[in-house]
Amino acid sequence: MTTLHKLLVASAIGLVILFTSCSTNDDNNTPAINYTTAENLLADTNFNGYAIITKNGNDLVRQGFGLANENTALPQDYELAYRIGSVSKTLTAAAIIQLKRDGYISNYNQTLNEFDPEFPFGNQISIAQLLSHQSGIPDYQFVVEDATEQGYFFDEEDIYEVIIELISENGLNFTPGSGKQYSNSNYLIAALLVEELTDMSYHNYIQQNIFNPLQMTNTYRGTDNINPNTHAEGYNNGNANSVYPMNLAFGAGDFSSTPKDMETWTNAVKTNWFTTAEKDEIFAQDVPSGYVDFGLGWFTTQEGNTTLYWHGGDIDGYWSMIGFVPEHNATIVLLSNQQDDSGEQRNAIIQQLLTNEFN
């Protein structure tokens, strides 16, 4: 059996990875892991958080690992909140799908200049290219984070202006549609588009159209400081690391949620929240074995005859991943409160599940 090629690490607020159409990378640095159960796999990889892994309607794992708060000995819990980082992008993309359902947009090939005539190169960038990271728009993250550390404050409108300035000064990173590069800017713009067209806040639109119908009662815009009684503390190398200016993650990674709500959302996407026609547009099609490709808010990883639709997230103190494997009616929800800068832990877990559990 060939080595599973390295999975994309979808950073909550951003790893930048350049693609032509699909991606494959040797995963020779991921150590081999011998395990007998999914529970052993998570223990052997030192997973710290709450995990749900199901297969053919049965639980392989549904439990917490380690502590949610080392000072108070708070246990990990199915209904405890965790920052989900870029898993939030699946919600932003779904909001755009809802815009089309509601008639605010006619199709995903509409270009940005239709909504903001002053946006640089806006006549070349489509909504679909935003959601699939094919826009060429540079990522704002590091510029804005650095300025924030120097005492500046940015709301989403300020960040939008920073993005425009980055493009005006340096151009796009590539011609729209000619490459793929993970950029948080795409999703901040998409979230602002929701507000522009609906005259509602981005978070309220998602609340009304996703959370309320699905009874996702504990998914919400994250706060700069977590509530230690209801939210897992984040850690990095053993040190508490839960303070983050969440305004910087608008539309790209600013939600907190529970394993319960993320299971509800993943199962809804797996089943009937999207129509068959919508799924054909959302999920990347015809991905070769050993490759991963972007869709509209979701990645498609193909390994042999097994397809994984997923998204991951990373934000200070936390990492996350939700996904499903249709061939095995499988659902995966991993919410960790231990930072994983390289994505090595997530990659190792997903690789082992795809090559051993879901092959």
NUPAKOL-178029 format. One line per 4 residues: number of its first residue (from 1); their letters; for each residue x, y, z of N, C-alpha, C, O. Coordinates in steps of 0.2 Angstrom, whole numbers. Each point is the difference from the previous one (the first is absolute). Layout:
% residues N
NUM) a) X,Y,Z,X,Y,Z,X,Y,Z,X,Y,Z | ...
This chain:
% residues 359
1) mttl) 4,-6,0,-4,6,0,4,6,0,5,1,4 | -6,4,-8,4,6,-1,-1,4,6,-5,0,4 | 10,4,-2,-1,5,6,-5,5,-2,0,3,-5 | -4,-1,10,-5,5,-1,3,7,-1,4,1,5
5) hkll) -5,2,-10,3,7,-1,-2,5,5,-5,-1,3 | 9,5,-1,-1,5,5,-6,4,-1,-1,3,-5 | -3,-3,10,-6,4,0,1,7,1,5,2,3 | -9,2,-6,0,7,1,-1,2,7,-5,-3,3
9) vasa) 8,7,0,-1,3,6,-4,6,0,3,6,-2 | -9,-6,3,-5,6,-1,1,4,6,-4,-1,5 | 8,6,-5,1,4,6,-6,5,1,-3,3,-4 | 1,-3,11,-5,4,2,0,7,-3,-5,3,-2
13) iglv) 11,0,3,1,7,-2,6,0,-4,3,5,0 | -1,-10,-3,4,-1,-5,6,-2,-2,5,4,-1 | -4,-11,-1,6,-2,-4,-1,2,-7,-6,0,-2 | 11,2,-1,-1,2,-7,4,-5,-4,6,-1,0
17) ilft) -10,-2,-5,2,-6,-4,-2,1,-7,-6,1,-1 | 11,-1,-4,-1,1,-7,-1,-6,-4,4,-5,1 | -9,5,-5,-2,-6,-4,-1,2,-7,-1,6,-2 | 2,-11,-2,-3,1,-7,-7,-2,-1,-4,4,-1
21) scst) 3,-11,2,-7,-2,0,-1,-4,6,-6,0,3 | 10,-5,-2,-1,-5,6,7,0,3,5,3,-2 | -5,-6,8,7,0,3,1,-7,3,-4,-4,2 | 10,2,-3,3,-6,3,7,1,3,4,3,-4
25) nddn) -3,-5,10,7,1,3,2,-7,3,-5,-3,4 | 11,1,-4,2,-6,3,-1,1,8,2,6,2 | -4,-11,1,-1,1,7,5,-5,4,-2,-3,5 | 8,3,-7,5,-4,3,2,2,7,3,-4,4
29) ntpa) -5,10,-2,2,2,7,-5,-2,5,1,1,6 | -7,-3,-8,-5,-3,5,2,-7,2,0,-4,-4 | 1,3,10,2,-6,3,-5,-5,-1,-6,1,1 | 8,-8,-2,-5,-5,0,-2,-1,7,3,0,5
33) inyt) -10,-2,-5,-3,-1,7,-4,-6,0,-4,-2,-5 | 5,-3,9,-3,-6,1,-6,1,5,2,2,6 | -8,-4,-8,-5,1,5,-5,-5,-2,-1,-3,-5 | -3,1,10,-6,-5,-1,-7,3,0,-4,-3,-3
37) taen) 4,9,6,-7,3,0,1,8,-1,6,2,1 | -11,1,-3,0,7,-1,2,4,7,4,5,0 | -7,-8,5,2,3,7,7,0,1,3,4,3 | 0,-10,-4,8,-1,1,4,5,-5,5,3,2
41) llad) -8,-2,-8,4,5,-4,0,6,3,5,4,0 | -11,-1,2,0,7,3,5,0,6,3,5,2 | -3,-10,2,4,-1,6,7,0,-2,4,4,3 | -2,-8,-8,7,0,-2,3,6,-3,6,1,0
45) tnfn) -11,3,-3,2,7,-3,0,5,5,1,6,-2 | -3,-7,8,0,5,6,-6,5,-2,1,6,2 | -6,-8,-5,-6,4,-1,-2,3,6,-2,-4,5 | 0,11,-4,-3,3,6,-6,4,-2,1,5,-3
49) gyai) -7,-8,4,-6,3,-2,-5,-4,1,0,-5,3 | -5,6,-8,-6,-5,0,-1,-2,-7,1,4,-5 | -2,-11,4,0,-3,-7,-6,-4,-1,-3,-3,5 | 0,4,-11,-5,-5,-2,2,-3,-6,1,4,-5
53) itkn) -1,-10,4,1,-4,-6,-5,-5,-1,-1,-5,5 | -3,5,-10,-5,-5,-1,1,-4,-7,3,3,-4 | -6,-9,4,1,-4,-6,-6,-4,-1,-2,-4,5 | -2,5,-10,-6,-4,-2,-5,0,6,-3,-5,2
57) gndl) 2,11,1,-4,1,5,2,-2,7,-4,1,5 | 10,-3,-4,2,-2,6,6,4,2,4,3,-4 | -4,-2,11,6,4,3,6,-4,0,0,-5,3 | 5,8,-6,7,-3,1,3,4,6,4,-3,4
61) vrqg) -5,10,-3,2,4,5,-5,5,2,-3,3,-5 | 2,-2,11,-5,6,2,2,1,7,-3,-2,5 | 9,6,-4,3,1,7,5,6,0,2,2,-6 | -1,0,12,5,5,1,7,-3,1,0,-5,3
65) fgla) 5,9,-4,7,-2,1,3,5,4,0,6,-3 | 3,-7,9,4,5,3,-5,5,4,-6,-2,0 | 8,8,2,-4,5,3,-2,6,-4,4,2,-4 | -10,1,5,-1,6,-3,2,6,3,1,5,-3
69) nent) 1,-6,10,3,5,3,4,-3,6,-2,-3,4 | 9,4,-5,5,-3,5,-1,3,7,1,-3,5 | -3,9,-4,0,4,6,-6,-3,4,0,-1,6 | -6,0,-9,-6,-2,3,-2,-7,-1,-5,-2,3
73) alpq) 9,-2,-7,-1,-7,-1,-6,-1,-4,-4,-5,1 | 1,10,-4,-6,0,-4,1,-6,-6,5,1,-4 | -9,-6,4,1,-5,-5,-3,2,-7,-4,5,-1 | 7,-8,-4,-3,1,-7,-7,-2,0,-2,-5,4
77) dyel) -2,8,-8,-7,-2,0,-3,2,-7,2,4,-3 | -7,-9,2,-4,1,-6,-4,6,-1,-1,3,-6 | 0,1,11,-4,6,0,4,6,2,-2,5,2 | 9,-6,-1,5,6,1,2,3,-6,0,-3,-5
81) ayri) 1,10,5,2,4,-6,7,-1,-1,4,0,5 | -2,0,-11,7,1,-2,0,5,-6,-5,0,-4 | 11,3,3,1,4,-6,1,-4,-6,4,-5,1 | -8,6,-6,1,-5,-6,4,3,-6,1,-3,-5
85) gsvs) 1,9,6,4,3,-6,-3,0,-6,-6,2,-1 | 10,-4,-4,-2,0,-7,-6,-5,-2,-2,0,-5 | 0,-5,10,-6,-3,-1,-6,4,-1,-5,-1,-3 | 6,8,5,-5,5,-1,-1,1,-7,-5,2,-2
89) ktlt) 10,-3,-2,-1,1,-7,-5,-4,-3,-3,2,-5 | 1,-8,7,-5,-4,-2,-7,3,1,-4,0,-4 | 4,4,9,-6,4,1,-1,6,-4,-5,2,-2 | 11,2,1,0,5,-5,-2,-2,-7,-4,4,-3
93) aaai) 7,-9,1,-2,-3,-7,-8,-2,0,-3,2,-5 | 1,-5,10,-7,-2,0,-5,7,0,-5,-1,-3 | 8,6,6,-4,6,0,-1,3,-7,-5,3,-2 | 11,-4,-2,0,2,-7,-5,-4,-4,-4,2,-4
97) iqlk) 4,-9,6,-5,-4,-4,-7,2,2,-4,0,-5 | 3,2,11,-7,3,2,-2,6,-3,-5,1,-2 | 10,3,0,-1,7,-3,-3,-2,-7,-5,3,-3 | 8,-8,-1,-3,-2,-6,-7,-3,1,-4,1,-4
101) rdgy) 3,-5,9,-7,-3,1,-5,6,1,-6,0,-2 | 8,5,6,-4,6,1,-1,5,-5,-3,5,0 | 7,-6,-6,0,4,-6,4,7,1,-1,4,-5 | 6,-4,10,4,6,0,5,0,-5,3,5,-3
105) isny) -1,-11,1,5,-1,-6,-3,-5,-5,-4,-4,2 | 6,5,-8,-3,-5,-5,4,-6,-1,-3,-5,-2 | 10,6,2,4,-6,-1,7,2,3,1,5,2 | 3,-10,-1,7,0,3,5,3,-4,6,1,2
109) nqtl) -8,0,-9,5,3,-4,-1,8,-1,4,3,-3 | -8,0,7,-1,7,1,7,3,3,3,-3,4 | -1,8,-7,7,3,2,-1,6,5,-5,3,1 | 10,-2,2,0,5,6,-1,7,-2,-3,3,4
113) nefd) 4,-1,-10,-1,6,-2,-8,2,0,-2,6,0 | -2,-12,-1,-7,1,0,-2,3,7,-6,3,1 | 10,-4,4,-2,1,7,4,6,3,-3,4,4 | 9,-3,-7,4,6,2,4,2,-6,5,-3,-2
117) pefp) -7,8,-2,3,1,-6,7,3,0,4,0,-4 | -2,2,11,7,2,1,5,-5,2,6,1,0 | -9,-7,1,5,-6,2,5,-1,-6,-2,-2,-5 | 9,2,7,5,-1,-6,-1,-7,-3,0,-5,4
121) fgnq) 0,5,-10,-1,-6,-4,-6,-4,2,-1,-6,-2 | -4,10,4,-6,-3,2,-4,-3,-6,-4,-5,1 | 5,7,-7,-3,-3,-6,3,-7,-2,-3,-3,-4 | 8,1,8,3,-6,-2,-1,-5,5,2,-6,-1
125) isia) -5,8,7,0,-5,6,-7,-2,1,-4,5,1 | 2,-11,-1,-7,-2,1,-1,-3,7,5,-1,4 | -11,1,-2,-2,-3,7,3,-7,1,3,-1,5 | -4,-3,-11,3,-7,1,8,0,1,2,-4,3
129) qlls) 1,9,-6,7,0,1,2,2,7,5,-2,3 | -9,7,0,1,1,7,0,-6,4,4,-2,4 | -10,-2,-5,-1,-5,5,4,-6,-1,1,-4,4 | 2,3,-10,5,-5,-2,7,2,0,5,-4,-2
133) hqsg) -3,10,5,7,3,0,3,0,-6,6,-1,-1 | -10,3,-4,3,1,-7,1,7,-2,1,2,-6 | -2,3,11,-1,7,-2,7,3,-1,0,5,-4 | 5,-7,7,6,3,0,1,6,5,5,4,0
137) ipdy) -10,-3,4,0,6,5,5,-2,5,-1,-5,3 | 5,9,-1,5,-1,5,-3,-1,7,-5,4,1 | 8,-7,3,-3,-1,7,2,6,5,6,2,0 | -11,0,3,1,6,5,3,-2,6,3,4,4
141) qfvv) -3,-10,-2,1,-2,7,6,2,3,0,4,6 | 6,-5,-8,6,2,3,1,7,0,3,3,5 | -5,1,-10,1,7,0,-5,3,6,3,4,4 | -9,-6,-4,-4,3,5,2,-3,7,-1,4,5
145) edat) 3,-10,-4,2,-2,7,6,4,2,0,1,6 | 5,0,-10,6,4,2,-2,7,2,2,2,5 | -7,1,-9,-2,7,2,-4,0,7,1,4,4 | -5,-10,-3,-4,0,6,5,-1,6,-1,3,5
149) eqgy) 6,-6,-6,5,-1,6,3,7,1,3,1,6 | -3,3,-11,3,7,1,-5,5,3,2,6,1 | -8,-9,0,-5,5,3,-6,2,-4,-4,4,2 | 4,-6,-8,-5,2,-5,-6,-4,1,1,-6,2
153) ffde) -7,9,-3,-6,-4,0,-3,-1,-7,0,5,-4 | -2,-10,2,-4,-1,-7,-6,-4,1,-1,-5,4 | -5,8,-7,-6,-4,0,0,-2,-7,5,0,-4 | -10,-4,2,0,-3,-7,0,5,-6,3,-2,-5
157) ediy) -6,8,6,0,5,-5,8,2,-1,2,2,-5 | 1,-1,11,7,2,-1,4,-5,-3,4,2,-4 | -5,-8,5,4,-6,-3,-2,0,-7,5,-1,-4 | -11,2,2,-2,1,-7,4,5,-4,3,-1,-5
161) evii) -2,7,8,4,5,-3,8,-2,0,3,2,-5 | -1,-6,10,7,-2,0,1,-5,-6,5,0,-4 | -10,-4,3,0,-5,-6,1,4,-7,4,-2,-4 | -9,7,4,0,4,-6,7,4,-1,3,0,-6
165) elis) 0,2,11,6,3,0,6,-5,-2,4,2,-4 | -4,-8,7,5,-5,-2,-1,-1,-8,5,-1,-3 | -11,0,1,-1,-1,-8,3,6,-4,3,-1,-5 | -5,7,7,1,6,-3,8,1,-1,3,2,-5
169) engl) 0,-4,11,8,1,0,4,-5,-4,5,1,-3 | -8,-8,4,4,-5,-2,-3,-5,-5,3,-4,-3 | -10,6,1,-3,-4,-5,-3,-7,4,1,-1,6 | -4,-3,-11,-2,-6,3,6,-5,0,5,1,-4
173) nftp) -5,-7,8,5,-4,0,0,-5,-7,6,-2,-1 | -11,2,-2,0,-4,-7,-7,2,-3,-5,3,3 | 5,-4,-9,-6,1,-4,-6,-4,3,1,-6,0 | -7,9,1,-5,-4,3,-2,-6,-4,-1,1,-7
177) gsgk) 0,-7,10,-1,-6,-4,6,-4,-2,-1,-5,-2 | 7,8,2,6,-3,-2,4,-4,5,4,-4,-2 | -6,5,8,3,-3,6,-4,-1,6,-6,2,0 | 8,-5,5,-3,0,6,4,1,6,6,-2,1
181) qysn) -8,7,3,4,2,6,-5,2,6,-4,4,-1 | 5,-8,6,-4,1,6,1,7,3,5,2,1 | -11,2,-1,1,7,2,-7,1,5,-5,-1,-3 | 6,4,9,-5,2,4,-4,6,-3,-6,1,2
185) snyl) 9,2,-6,-3,6,-3,-6,-2,-4,-5,4,0 | 5,-9,-3,-5,-3,-4,-7,0,4,-5,2,-2 | 6,-5,8,-6,-1,4,-2,6,4,-6,1,2 | 10,4,0,-2,6,3,-4,4,-5,-5,3,1
189) iaal) 7,-3,-8,-4,3,-5,-6,-3,-1,-5,3,-1 | 4,-10,1,-6,-3,0,-5,1,5,-6,1,-1 | 9,0,7,-4,2,6,-3,7,-1,-6,1,2 | 10,3,-4,-2,7,-1,-5,0,-6,-5,4,1
193) lvee) 5,-8,-5,-5,0,-6,-7,-3,3,-5,3,-2 | 5,-7,7,-6,-2,3,-3,6,3,-6,1,-1 | 10,3,5,-3,6,3,-2,5,-5,-6,3,1 | 9,-2,-6,-1,5,-5,-7,-1,-4,-4,4,-1
197) ltdm) 3,-11,0,-6,-2,-4,-6,-1,4,-6,1,-2 | 7,-2,8,-6,-2,5,-2,5,4,-6,0,3 | 10,5,-1,-1,5,5,-1,-3,7,-3,3,4 | 6,-9,-4,1,-3,7,7,-1,2,4,0,-5
201) syhn) -2,-1,11,6,-2,2,2,-7,-3,-5,-4,0 | 11,3,-1,2,-7,-3,-2,-5,5,-2,-5,-2 | 4,6,9,-2,-5,5,-7,-1,1,-2,-6,1 | -2,11,-2,-8,-1,1,-2,-4,-6,-5,-4,1
205) yiqq) 7,6,-7,-2,-4,-6,1,-7,1,-4,-5,-2 | 10,3,4,2,-7,1,-4,-3,6,-3,-6,0 | 2,10,5,-5,-2,6,-7,-2,-3,-2,-5,2 | -1,9,-6,-6,-1,-2,-1,-5,-5,-5,-4,0
209) nifn) 10,3,-4,-1,-5,-6,4,-7,1,-2,-4,-3 | 6,4,8,4,-6,2,-1,-3,7,-3,-5,1 | 4,10,4,0,-3,6,-7,-1,3,-1,-5,3 | -3,10,-4,-7,-1,2,-4,-6,-3,-2,-4,4
213) plqm) 2,3,-11,-3,-6,-2,3,-7,2,-4,-5,1 | 11,5,0,3,-6,2,0,-1,8,3,-4,3 | -5,9,1,0,0,7,7,0,2,2,-4,5 | 3,8,-8,7,0,2,0,6,5,1,6,-1
217) tnty) -2,-8,8,-2,6,5,7,2,3,0,5,4 | 5,-8,-5,7,2,3,5,1,-5,6,-1,1 | -7,4,-7,5,3,-5,-1,7,0,-6,2,-2 | 11,2,3,-1,7,0,7,4,-1,5,-3,-1
221) rgtd) -6,9,-1,6,4,-1,5,0,6,-3,2,6 | 9,-4,-7,4,-1,6,2,7,3,0,5,-3 | 2,-6,9,2,6,4,8,0,1,3,-5,-1 | -1,11,2,8,1,0,2,-4,6,6,-3,0
225) ninp) -10,3,6,2,-4,6,-5,-5,1,-6,1,0 | 8,-7,1,-5,-6,0,-3,0,7,3,3,5 | -9,-6,-4,-3,-1,7,2,-7,2,-2,-5,-3 | 6,5,8,3,-6,2,-5,-5,3,2,-6,1
229) ntha) -8,8,0,-5,-5,3,-3,-4,-6,-3,-5,1 | 2,8,-7,-3,-3,-5,4,-1,-6,-3,-2,-5 | 9,4,5,4,0,-6,7,-3,2,3,2,5 | 0,-7,-9,6,-3,1,6,6,0,0,4,-5
233) egyn) 4,-5,9,6,4,0,5,-2,-6,1,-6,0 | 2,10,-3,4,-2,-6,8,0,3,1,4,5 | 3,-8,-8,7,-1,3,4,0,-6,-1,-3,-5 | 7,5,6,6,0,-4,6,-2,4,3,4,4
237) ngna) 0,-10,-5,5,-3,3,0,1,8,4,2,3 | -11,-4,-1,-1,0,7,-2,7,3,-2,0,6 | 2,5,-10,-1,7,3,-7,2,-3,-2,-1,-6 | -2,4,11,-7,2,-2,1,5,-6,4,5,0
241) nsvy) -8,-6,-5,0,5,-6,-7,1,-3,-1,-2,-6 | -3,5,10,-7,1,-3,-2,7,-1,-6,1,-2 | 11,4,2,-2,7,-1,2,1,-8,5,0,-2 | -11,2,-1,2,2,-7,-6,5,-2,-5,0,1
245) pmnl) 8,5,-5,-5,5,-3,-5,-2,-5,2,0,-6 | -7,-3,7,-5,-4,-4,-2,5,-6,-2,-3,-5 | 2,9,6,-2,4,-6,5,-1,-6,-3,2,-6 | 9,-4,7,4,-1,-5,-2,-6,-5,2,-1,-5
249) afga) -6,-4,8,-2,-6,-3,-7,0,-3,-3,-5,-2 | 0,11,1,-6,1,-3,-1,-4,-6,3,1,-5 | -8,-5,5,-2,-4,-6,5,-6,-1,-2,-4,-4 | 8,4,6,5,-4,-1,1,-5,5,3,-6,-1
253) gdfs) -5,7,8,2,-4,5,-2,2,7,3,-1,5 | -9,5,-5,-1,3,7,-6,-4,4,-3,3,4 | 1,-9,-6,-5,-3,4,3,-5,5,6,-3,0 | -10,3,6,1,-6,5,-6,-4,-1,-5,2,-2
257) stpk) 7,-9,4,-6,-5,-1,2,-6,5,5,0,2 | -10,-4,-2,0,-6,4,1,-6,-4,-2,0,-6 | 5,-6,8,0,-6,-4,-7,-2,-2,-1,-2,-5 | -4,3,10,-7,-1,-2,-3,4,-6,-2,-3,-5
261) dmet) 4,9,5,-3,4,-6,4,-1,-6,-3,0,-6 | 10,-2,6,4,-1,-6,-2,-7,-2,0,-1,-7 | -2,-4,11,-3,-6,-3,-7,1,-3,-1,-3,-6 | -3,7,8,-6,2,-3,1,3,-7,-3,-2,-5
265) wtna) 8,7,5,1,3,-6,3,-5,-6,-2,0,-5 | 7,-4,8,3,-4,-5,-5,-5,-3,0,-2,-6 | -4,-1,11,-5,-5,-3,-5,4,-4,-3,-4,-5 | 1,10,6,-5,4,-4,3,0,-7,-3,-1,-5
269) vktn) 10,3,4,3,1,-6,1,-7,-4,-1,-1,-6 | 2,-4,10,1,-7,-2,-7,-2,-3,0,-4,-5 | -5,6,7,-7,-3,-2,-3,5,-4,1,0,-6 | -6,4,8,-4,4,-4,0,8,1,-5,3,-3
273) wftt) 10,0,6,-1,7,1,1,3,-7,-3,5,-1 | 8,-8,-3,1,2,-7,-4,-4,-4,0,-6,1 | -3,8,-7,-3,-4,-5,6,-4,-4,6,2,1 | -8,-7,-4,5,-3,-5,3,4,-5,6,0,-1
277) aekd) -10,5,-1,3,5,-5,5,4,3,5,2,-3 | -7,1,9,5,4,4,6,-4,2,6,3,-1 | -6,-9,3,6,-4,1,4,-1,-6,6,0,1 | -9,0,-7,4,-1,-6,5,6,-1,5,0,-3
281) eifa) -8,6,5,4,6,0,4,2,6,6,3,-1 | -7,-6,6,4,2,6,6,-5,1,5,3,1 | -6,-9,-2,6,-5,1,4,-1,-7,-3,-1,-5 | 9,2,6,5,-1,-6,-1,-7,-2,-1,-5,3
285) qdvp) 0,4,-10,-1,-6,-3,6,-3,-4,5,4,-1 | -5,-11,0,5,-3,-4,7,1,3,5,2,-4 | -4,-2,11,6,1,3,4,-7,0,-2,-5,2 | 8,5,-5,4,-6,-1,2,-3,7,0,4,5
289) sgyv) 1,-10,-5,2,-3,7,7,3,2,4,0,-4 | -4,1,10,6,3,3,0,8,0,5,3,1 | -10,0,-3,0,7,-1,-6,3,4,-5,-4,2 | 6,10,-1,-5,4,4,-1,7,-4,4,2,-3
293) dfgl) -11,0,2,-1,6,-4,-6,4,4,-3,-3,4 | 3,9,-5,-5,5,2,-6,-1,-3,-1,-1,-6 | -5,2,10,-6,1,-3,-3,6,3,4,5,1 | -10,-4,-1,-3,7,3,-1,-1,7,-6,-2,3
297) gwft) 11,3,1,0,-1,7,2,-6,3,0,-1,6 | 1,-4,-10,2,-7,2,6,-2,-4,1,1,-6 | 3,-6,9,5,-3,-4,-2,-7,-1,-4,-3,3 | 6,0,-9,-1,-7,-2,7,-3,0,5,2,-3
301) tqeg) -4,-7,7,6,-4,0,-2,-7,-2,-5,-3,2 | 8,0,-7,-1,-6,-3,6,-5,1,5,2,-1 | -7,-8,4,5,-5,1,-3,-7,-2,-4,-2,3 | 7,0,-9,-3,-6,-3,-8,2,-2,-1,4,-3
305) nttl) -3,-9,6,-7,1,-2,-4,4,6,-6,0,0 | 10,2,5,-3,4,5,1,7,0,5,3,-2 | -11,1,3,0,7,-1,-2,3,7,-4,-2,3 | 8,7,-1,-1,4,6,-1,7,-2,4,3,-3
309) ywhg) -10,-1,5,-1,7,0,1,3,7,-3,-2,5 | 6,8,-5,2,2,7,3,8,0,1,3,-6 | 0,-1,12,3,7,1,3,-1,6,-2,-2,5 | 8,6,-4,4,0,6,0,7,2,-1,5,-3
313) gdid) 4,-4,10,1,7,2,5,0,5,1,-5,4 | 2,11,-3,6,1,4,-1,7,3,0,5,-4 | 0,-4,10,0,7,3,4,-1,7,0,-5,3 | 2,11,-1,5,-1,6,-3,-4,6,-6,1,2
317) gyws) 9,-7,-1,-2,-4,6,-5,-6,-2,-1,-4,4 | -1,4,-11,-5,-5,-2,2,-2,-7,3,3,-4 | -6,-10,3,0,-2,-7,-7,-4,-1,-2,-2,5 | 0,2,-11,-7,-4,-1,0,-3,-7,4,2,-4
321) migf) -9,-6,4,-1,-4,-7,-7,-3,0,-2,-3,5 | -2,4,-10,-6,-3,-1,0,-3,-7,3,3,-4 | -6,-9,3,0,-3,-6,-5,-6,0,-2,-2,5 | 1,-1,-11,-4,-6,-1,3,-4,-6,2,3,-5
325) vpeh) -3,-9,5,2,-5,-5,-7,-4,-2,-2,-4,3 | 0,6,-9,-7,-2,-2,0,-8,-1,-5,-3,2 | 11,0,-4,0,-7,-2,-1,-4,7,-2,-6,-1 | 4,9,7,-1,-4,6,-5,3,5,0,-1,6
329) nati) -4,6,-9,-5,4,4,4,2,6,-3,-1,6 | 9,4,-6,4,2,5,0,7,2,0,4,-5 | 0,-2,11,0,7,2,6,1,5,2,-5,4 | 2,10,-5,6,1,4,0,8,2,-1,4,-3
333) vlls) 1,-4,10,0,7,3,6,-1,5,0,-4,5 | 5,9,-6,6,0,5,1,7,2,1,5,-4 | -2,-3,10,0,6,3,6,0,6,-1,-3,5 | 6,6,-7,6,-1,5,1,7,3,0,5,-3
337) nqqd) 2,-5,9,2,6,4,8,0,1,2,3,5 | 2,-6,-10,7,0,1,3,2,-7,-1,-4,-5 | 4,10,4,2,3,-6,4,-5,-4,5,-4,3 | -5,3,-9,3,-4,-5,3,4,-6,-3,-1,-5
341) dsge) 8,5,7,3,4,-5,1,-3,-7,-2,3,-5 | 5,-9,5,2,-3,-7,-6,-4,-3,1,-1,-6 | -6,0,10,-5,-4,-3,2,-8,0,-4,-4,-3 | 9,3,6,3,-7,0,-5,-5,3,-1,-6,-2
345) qrna) -2,8,8,-4,-4,4,-7,-2,-4,-2,-5,-1 | -1,11,-2,-6,-1,-4,2,-5,-6,-4,-4,-2 | 9,6,-2,2,-4,-6,1,-8,2,-2,-4,-4 | 5,3,10,2,-7,2,-7,-4,1,-1,-5,-2
349) iiqq) -4,9,6,-6,-3,1,-4,-2,-6,-3,-5,-1 | 3,10,-3,-4,-1,-7,3,-5,-4,-4,-4,-3 | 10,4,2,4,-5,-4,-2,-7,2,-1,-4,-4 | 2,3,11,-1,-7,3,-8,-2,-1,-1,-6,-2
353) lltn) -3,11,3,-7,-2,-1,-2,-2,-7,-3,-5,-2 | 6,9,-3,-1,-1,-7,3,-7,-3,-3,-3,-4 | 9,2,7,3,-6,-3,-1,-6,4,1,-6,-3 | -4,6,9,-1,-6,4,-8,-1,2,-2,-5,-1
357) efn) -1,10,3,-7,0,2,-5,0,-6,-5,-3,0 | 7,8,-4,-5,1,-6,3,-2,-7,-1,4,-4 | 4,-9,4,3,-2,-7,-4,-5,-3,1,-2,-6
